[in-house]
């Protein structure tokens, strides 16, 4: 009996050893497969390169010399494949003056200060985006340097018109439980602005955005709670709601939009309130799009103007960039635009009439501006365009004309 017991114990030990060895081999094989899958996802992504060569000329009716710049933006990027929902993206950007054509000023970098008119395209090489992403059917989360755009860029955008794009060091998340509802949140620790790294700002910004699609348009509510992290009181809190949509009336597509926001600007010595309003209507008839709009960036008794520091500002209130900062009297922009297809490209003409929201004895008429652009894509990877802005001054600023000609390529 004792010998039988010993024999069974030996058999058990052998079985246990075999099981452990099998598990170890399986674990090693599984680990090897996981490692192979991870390597495959990291190396089977997509690389790309983008170029944007642009001429910009500025003629202002002041004592500064006229400005001109020929600059080339190069973007080199790589996006990995997916590994269990995780992926990564890396982009480097470089902006250079081409053929010595850099007769312009840019105070933030100390370049030709006070000599020429400003063109906001510094020479720089920096990380444009670099983040880790997790994505499943309802959630997308990103950690790192990233582009964040919300609702047409009016409050948060990438300023993609300039050669050095605006990005953010942030944690962001987008939750979409169904096809109609989207909840977005981002916490920003640094604003990487368009003036090269020396002008970047540490921040403690919270961006909250909820959108819901209906059969007649999209309803959005938002809270943008901004603060520059510089050991001072400088909170800028904006709360708003918007609705945009379209409907059919026979062969005509009718467009409509409305938005309202209120803003509180606080510092150690001041506390201001201002409101924002936008109303826009339009129609698309036989391929021609016409819009009529009215936008108000309000004032607090002529002492403070409604502010949108994270916006793609070039897109709004005229391409000559006269109102990148809202005057303390506020800004009312009544505009009309017409767009149409022409010669395989897109032609847009816009006219703006500006005035103060709260006029005083010296500031009421803020001028007018005419904008014209033509952009055409060709051979799949290329785009070319020309754009012109003519600003006629009112009670403040000076007349200004700006011209851009560019060509871009994506591979």
C-alpha positions in Angstrom: 0.0 0.0 0.0 2.8 2.4 0.9 4.5 1.8 -2.5 1.2 2.5 -4.3 0.9 5.8 -2.4 4.4 6.8 -3.4 3.7 5.9 -7.0 0.6 8.1 -7.0 2.5 11.0 -5.4 5.1 10.7 -8.1 2.4 10.7 -10.8 0.9 13.8 -9.2 4.2 15.6 -9.2 4.7 14.6 -12.8 1.2 15.8 -13.7 1.7 19.1 -11.8 5.1 19.7 -13.4 3.6 19.0 -16.9 0.7 21.4 -16.2 3.0 24.1 -15.0 5.3 23.7 -18.0 2.3 23.8 -20.3 1.0 26.9 -18.6 4.4 28.6 -18.8 4.8 27.7 -22.4 1.2 28.9 -23.1 1.9 32.1 -21.2 5.1 32.7 -23.0 3.4 32.1 -26.3 0.5 34.4 -25.3 3.0 37.0 -24.2 4.9 36.6 -27.5 1.6 37.0 -29.5 0.7 40.1 -27.4 4.2 41.5 -28.0 3.9 40.8 -31.7 0.4 42.4 -31.8 1.7 45.5 -30.0 4.6 45.8 -32.3 2.4 45.3 -35.4 0.0 48.1 -34.2 2.8 50.5 -33.5 4.5 49.9 -36.9 1.6 49.5 -39.2 0.2 53.0 -38.8 0.2 55.8 -41.3 2.9 58.4 -41.9 2.2 61.7 -43.7 3.8 64.9 -44.7 2.1 68.3 -45.5 3.4 71.5 -47.1 2.0 75.0 -47.2 3.8 77.6 -49.1 2.3 81.1 -48.7 3.0 84.7 -49.7 1.4 87.4 -47.5 1.5 91.1 -48.2 0.3 93.9 -45.9 -0.2 97.6 -46.8 -1.3 99.7 -43.8 -1.9 103.5 -43.8 0.6 104.1 -40.9 4.2 104.9 -40.3 5.3 101.3 -40.5 6.9 99.9 -43.7 4.7 97.6 -45.8 5.2 93.9 -44.9 5.7 90.9 -47.0 6.5 87.3 -46.2 7.1 84.0 -48.1 6.9 81.2 -45.6 6.8 77.4 -45.8 5.1 75.2 -43.2 6.2 71.6 -43.2 4.3 69.1 -41.1 5.6 65.5 -40.6 3.3 63.1 -38.8 2.8 59.5 -37.8 -0.3 57.8 -36.4 0.0 54.3 -35.0 -2.5 51.5 -35.5 -4.9 50.4 -32.8 -3.9 48.1 -29.9 -6.8 47.1 -27.7 -8.3 50.6 -28.2 -5.0 52.4 -27.6 -3.1 54.4 -30.3 -0.7 57.3 -30.5 -0.1 60.3 -32.8 3.0 62.4 -33.3 3.5 65.5 -35.4 6.4 67.9 -35.9 5.9 71.2 -37.6 8.5 73.6 -39.0 7.9 77.1 -40.4 10.7 78.9 -42.4 11.1 82.1 -44.4 11.8 81.2 -48.0 14.3 82.9 -50.3 14.9 85.6 -47.7 11.4 87.1 -48.1 10.8 88.0 -44.5 10.2 91.8 -44.4 7.7 91.8 -41.5 7.6 92.3 -37.7 6.5 90.0 -34.9 6.9 91.5 -31.5 6.4 88.2 -29.6 9.6 86.8 -31.0 11.5 90.1 -31.2 11.7 89.9 -35.0 12.1 93.3 -36.7 10.1 95.0 -33.9 8.5 98.3 -34.9 9.9 98.3 -38.5 7.2 96.6 -40.6 3.6 95.7 -40.2 2.9 92.5 -38.4 2.6 89.1 -40.0 2.1 86.4 -37.4 4.2 83.6 -38.9 7.3 83.1 -36.8 10.2 80.8 -37.8 9.9 77.8 -35.5 10.3 74.1 -35.1 8.3 72.4 -32.5 6.0 69.5 -31.5 2.6 70.2 -33.0 0.8 67.1 -31.6 1.9 64.2 -29.5 -0.7 62.2 -27.6 -1.9 58.8 -26.5 -5.5 58.0 -27.4 -8.0 55.4 -26.1 -11.1 54.8 -28.2 -14.0 52.4 -28.0 -17.6 52.5 -29.3 -18.7 55.4 -27.1 -15.6 57.0 -25.6 -12.5 58.8 -27.1 -9.9 60.0 -24.6 -6.6 61.8 -25.4 -3.6 62.7 -23.2 -0.9 65.0 -24.5 -0.4 67.8 -27.0 -3.4 67.9 -29.3 -5.7 70.0 -31.5 -9.0 70.9 -29.9 -11.8 72.5 -31.9 -15.4 73.1 -30.8 -18.4 74.4 -32.7 -16.9 76.2 -35.7 -13.9 77.5 -33.8 -15.7 80.6 -32.4 -14.5 79.9 -28.9 -12.0 77.1 -29.2 -9.9 76.5 -32.4 -6.6 75.6 -33.9 -6.0 78.9 -35.8 -5.2 76.7 -38.8 -4.8 79.8 -41.1 -1.4 80.6 -39.5 1.7 78.6 -40.2 2.3 77.7 -36.5 -1.0 76.1 -35.4 -2.5 76.5 -32.0 -2.6 73.3 -29.9 -3.1 72.4 -26.3 -1.4 70.2 -23.7 -4.5 68.6 -22.3 -6.5 65.6 -21.1 -9.7 65.5 -23.3 -12.6 63.1 -23.5 -15.6 62.8 -25.8 -18.5 60.5 -24.8 -21.1 59.6 -27.4 -23.7 57.2 -25.8 -25.8 57.4 -29.0 -25.7 59.0 -32.4 -27.4 62.2 -31.3 -25.7 63.1 -27.9 -22.1 64.1 -27.4 -20.5 65.2 -24.2 -17.0 66.7 -24.4 -14.6 67.7 -21.6 -11.0 69.0 -21.7 -8.6 70.2 -19.1 -5.8 72.3 -20.5 -2.4 72.8 -18.8 -0.7 74.8 -21.6 -1.9 76.9 -24.6 0.6 76.4 -27.4 -0.1 79.6 -29.3 0.7 80.7 -32.9 3.7 82.9 -31.9 6.3 80.1 -31.3 7.1 78.5 -27.9 8.3 81.7 -26.2 4.7 83.0 -26.2 3.0 79.8 -25.0 1.0 80.1 -21.8 0.6 77.8 -18.8 -3.1 77.4 -18.1 -5.8 75.9 -15.9 -8.7 75.8 -18.4 -11.8 73.6 -18.3 -13.8 73.2 -21.5 -17.3 71.6 -21.2 -19.5 71.1 -24.2 -22.7 69.2 -24.7 -24.4 68.8 -28.1 -27.6 67.1 -29.1 -28.7 66.6 -32.7 -32.4 67.0 -33.6 -34.3 66.6 -36.8 -34.1 70.4 -37.4 -30.6 71.2 -36.1 -27.9 70.8 -33.4 -28.4 72.2 -29.9 -25.2 73.0 -27.9 -24.6 74.1 -24.4 -21.1 75.0 -23.2 -19.0 76.3 -20.3 -15.5 77.5 -21.0 -13.7 78.3 -17.7 -10.3 79.8 -18.6 -7.4 80.9 -16.4 -3.8 81.7 -17.2 -1.6 79.9 -14.6 0.6 82.9 -13.6 -0.2 83.3 -9.9 -2.6 86.1 -10.5 -6.4 86.3 -10.5 -7.5 86.3 -14.1 -10.5 84.0 -14.5 -12.5 84.3 -17.7 -15.7 82.2 -17.5 -18.1 81.9 -20.5 -21.5 80.1 -20.5 -23.5 79.8 -23.7 -26.0 78.0 -25.8 -26.3 77.7 -29.6 -28.6 76.2 -32.3 -27.6 75.6 -35.9 -29.5 73.8 -38.6 -31.0 73.7 -42.1 -34.2 72.7 -43.7 -35.6 72.2 -47.3 -38.1 74.6 -48.9 -38.7 73.1 -52.3 -35.4 73.2 -54.2 -33.9 75.7 -51.7 -31.9 74.8 -48.6 -32.6 77.2 -45.8 -29.8 77.8 -43.2 -30.2 79.3 -39.7 -28.1 79.8 -36.6 -28.6 81.5 -33.2 -26.2 81.8 -30.3 -26.0 83.6 -26.9 -23.3 83.6 -24.3 -22.5 85.5 -21.1 -19.0 86.1 -19.8 -17.5 87.1 -16.5 -13.9 88.4 -16.4 -12.3 88.6 -12.9 -9.0 89.9 -11.6 -7.7 91.1 -8.3 -8.9 94.7 -9.1 -11.7 94.4 -11.7 -14.9 92.4 -12.4 -16.5 92.7 -15.8 -19.6 91.2 -17.4 -20.3 91.1 -21.2 -22.7 89.2 -23.5 -22.4 87.6 -26.9 -25.1 87.3 -29.6 -25.1 85.8 -33.0 -28.0 85.5 -35.5 -27.5 84.2 -39.0 -29.8 83.1 -41.8 -29.1 82.0 -45.3 -30.1 79.9 -48.3 -28.5 77.6 -50.9 -30.0 78.0 -54.4 -28.7 76.4 -57.5 -25.2 75.9 -55.9 -25.0 79.5 -54.6 -24.9 80.1 -50.8 -25.9 83.5 -49.5 -25.8 84.4 -45.8 -26.8 87.4 -43.7 -25.5 87.7 -40.2 -25.4 89.8 -37.1 -22.8 89.3 -34.4 -22.3 91.2 -31.2 -19.4 91.0 -28.9 -20.7 93.1 -26.1 -19.2 95.7 -23.8 -19.4 96.4 -20.0 -20.1 100.1 -20.0 -17.3 100.8 -22.5 -14.7 99.4 -20.1 -14.4 95.8 -21.4 -15.1 93.9 -24.6 -16.2 90.3 -24.8 -13.1 88.1 -25.3 -12.5 84.8 -27.1 -8.7 84.1 -26.5 -8.8 80.4 -27.7 -10.7 81.0 -30.9 -9.6 80.8 -34.5 -10.0 84.6 -34.6 -9.0 85.0 -38.3 -12.2 83.3 -39.3 -14.4 86.0 -37.8 -14.9 89.7 -38.1 -12.8 90.2 -41.2 -9.7 88.5 -42.6 -7.6 91.6 -42.1 -7.5 90.7 -38.4 -8.4 94.2 -37.1 -10.4 92.8 -34.2 -8.3 90.0 -32.8 -9.0 91.7 -29.5 -12.4 93.2 -29.0 -12.4 97.0 -28.4 -13.5 98.0 -24.9 -16.6 99.6 -26.5 -17.5 96.1 -27.9 -18.1 95.2 -31.5 -21.1 94.8 -33.7 -20.5 93.0 -37.0 -23.3 93.0 -39.6 -22.2 91.0 -42.6 -23.4 89.5 -45.8 -21.6 86.7 -47.7 -22.0 84.9 -51.1 -20.3 81.7 -52.1 -20.4 79.8 -55.3 -18.5 77.1 -57.3 -16.5 78.6 -60.1 -14.0 76.9 -62.4 -13.8 73.8 -60.2 -13.0 75.9 -57.1 -14.9 77.9 -54.5 -15.4 81.7 -54.7 -16.4 83.6 -51.5 -17.2 87.3 -51.2 -18.1 88.8 -47.8 -18.8 92.4 -46.7 -18.6 93.5 -43.0 -20.0 96.7 -41.4 -18.5 97.3 -37.9 -19.7 99.6 -35.1 -19.3 99.9 -31.3 -21.7 98.0 -29.1 -21.6 100.9 -26.5 -20.5 104.0 -28.3 -18.9 107.0 -26.6 -18.1 110.5 -27.7 -15.1 109.4 -29.8 -15.7 105.8 -30.8 -18.8 104.7 -32.7 -18.0 103.8 -36.3 -15.5 100.9 -36.4 -15.2 100.8 -40.2 -16.0 98.2 -42.8 -14.2 95.4 -44.7 -14.4 93.6 -48.0 -13.2 90.0 -48.2 -12.7 87.9 -51.4 -11.2 84.4 -51.7 -10.9 81.7 -54.3 -9.7 78.2 -53.4 -9.3 75.2 -55.7 -8.2 71.6 -55.1 -6.5 69.7 -57.9 -4.9 66.3 -58.5 -6.2 64.9 -55.2 -3.2 66.0 -53.1 -2.9 69.7 -53.9 -4.7 72.9 -53.1 -4.1 76.5 -54.2 -5.8 79.8 -53.3 -5.8 83.5 -53.3 -7.4 85.8 -50.7 -7.7 89.6 -50.3 -9.0 91.8 -47.5 -9.6 95.5 -47.7 -10.4 97.3 -44.4 -11.6 100.9 -44.3 -11.1 102.5 -40.9 -13.7 104.3 -38.9 -13.1 106.2 -35.6 -10.2 103.9 -34.7 -7.4 102.0 -36.5 -6.1 102.7 -40.0 -6.9 101.5 -43.6 -5.3 98.2 -44.4 -5.0 95.9 -47.4 -3.8 92.3 -47.2 -3.2 89.8 -49.9 -2.4 86.1 -49.7 -1.4 83.6 -52.3 -0.7 80.0 -51.4 -0.3 76.4 -52.5 -0.4 73.3 -50.3 0.3 69.6 -50.8 -0.6 66.6 -48.6 1.0 63.1 -48.9 
